[in-house]
Amino acid sequence: MLIYLQLHYADRVTYQQLAKVAGMPLNRFMVEFDRATQKSPALVLREVRLAKAKQILADASEEPSLVAIVRQTGYSNIGEFNRDFKRTEGLTASQWRLKYQGTLW
């Protein structure tokens, strides 16, 4: 399932889609996913999206706008992206870019 999320992080992903891909009823999928990861599918998808955002931000060859990064990583709006990024990294995406650009990946 992690591979599916890594391939489809930019898409609108629903729990129903994930359960269908896993070939399970929704309730069973949720139980098994939690058992395997100790996380919700939404949290894992958020982690995948933020990892991709950090990869884009760290790329010194490009400087896409935050709006472009939000679109590329599947977030529905910049406010949600900013909240998730700051909560996870302790910095805004712009601050993170200034600190780490060209140093990772």
C-alpha positions in Angstrom: 0.0 0.0 0.0 2.9 2.3 0.6 4.0 1.9 -3.0 0.5 2.8 -4.1 0.6 5.9 -2.0 4.0 6.9 -3.3 2.8 6.6 -6.8 -0.5 8.4 -6.3 0.4 11.0 -3.6 -0.6 13.8 -6.0 -4.1 12.4 -6.6 -7.2 12.7 -4.4 -6.9 9.4 -2.6 -9.9 8.0 -0.6 -10.0 5.2 2.0 -12.5 3.4 -0.3 -9.9 3.5 -3.1 -7.2 2.1 -0.9 -9.5 -0.7 0.4 -10.4 -1.6 -3.2 -6.7 -1.7 -4.2 -6.0 -3.9 -1.2 -9.0 -6.1 -2.1 -10.6 -5.7 1.3 -13.8 -4.3 2.8 -13.2 -0.8 4.1 -13.5 -1.7 7.8 -11.1 -4.6 7.4 -8.6 -2.5 5.4 -8.6 0.2 8.1 -7.9 -2.4 10.9 -5.1 -4.1 8.8 -3.5 -0.8 7.8 -3.4 0.4 11.4 -2.0 -2.9 12.5 0.7 -2.9 9.9 1.8 0.8 10.2 0.5 2.0 13.6 -0.8 5.0 11.6 -3.9 6.0 9.6 -3.8 6.1 5.8 -4.2 9.8 6.0 -1.1 10.2 8.1 1.0 8.0 5.9 -0.2 9.9 2.8 0.6 13.2 4.5 4.1 11.9 5.3 4.6 10.9 1.7 3.4 14.2 0.4 5.6 16.2 2.8 8.6 14.1 1.9 8.0 14.9 -1.8 7.6 18.6 -1.0 10.9 18.6 0.9 12.6 16.9 -2.1 11.2 19.6 -4.4 12.2 22.4 -1.9 15.8 21.0 -1.6 16.3 20.8 -5.3 18.7 23.7 -6.0 18.1 23.5 -9.8 14.5 24.8 -9.5 12.6 27.1 -7.2 8.9 26.4 -7.9 6.4 28.5 -6.0 4.8 27.1 -2.9 1.5 27.1 -4.9 3.1 24.9 -7.5 4.5 22.6 -4.8 1.0 22.3 -3.2 -0.4 21.3 -6.6 2.4 18.8 -7.3 2.1 17.1 -3.9 -1.7 16.7 -3.9 -2.7 19.1 -1.2 -6.0 20.8 -1.8 -5.0 24.2 -0.5 -1.9 26.1 0.6 -3.2 26.6 4.1 -3.4 22.9 4.8 0.1 22.4 3.3 1.5 25.2 5.5 0.0 23.8 8.6 1.1 20.3 8.0 4.6 21.4 7.0 5.2 23.7 10.0 3.7 21.1 12.4 6.0 18.4 11.1 9.2 20.3 10.4 9.0 23.2 12.9 9.7 25.6 10.1 7.6 27.1 7.3 8.3 25.6 3.8 10.0 28.9 2.8 12.2 28.8 5.9 13.0 25.1 5.3 13.9 25.8 1.7 16.4 28.6 2.7 18.0 26.3 5.3 18.2 23.1 3.3 18.2 23.9 -0.4 20.9 22.1 -2.2 21.9 20.0 0.8 19.6 16.9 0.5 18.8 14.4 -2.2 
